[in-house]
Amino acid sequence: MQLAKLSADVGNITIEKVYDRATPIAEDYQASLRMLIEGGLLAVVVVFLFLRNIRATIVAAVALPLSVIPTFLGMYLFGFSLNIISLLALSLVIGIGR
């Protein structure tokens, strides 16, 4: 929308989008969400296969989202991003490895 307005204002210069970074980022986001859901489902299936207990499976199925949702809520409230969490995890591992 802004590019069309700018192109109309300038006159004989055409503006083309050469590269769009938003599309790969959106695809990566969707892939990450799919992997998160698949990982949770696989964890529940593994709990059931090893324990053969429906009650333990239901507890695991309920515990997974109840641990992930408050974690991301806390990260949002305290202003943390995944990059900062990754950096903190790397610094912790480096500190333990010394």
Buried (B, 14 or more C-beta within 10 A) or exposed (E): EEEEEEBEEEEEEEEEEEEEEEEEEEEEEEEEEEEEEEEBEEBBEEBBEEEEEEEBBEEBBEEBEEEEEEEEEEBEEEEBEEEEEEEEEEEEEEEEEE
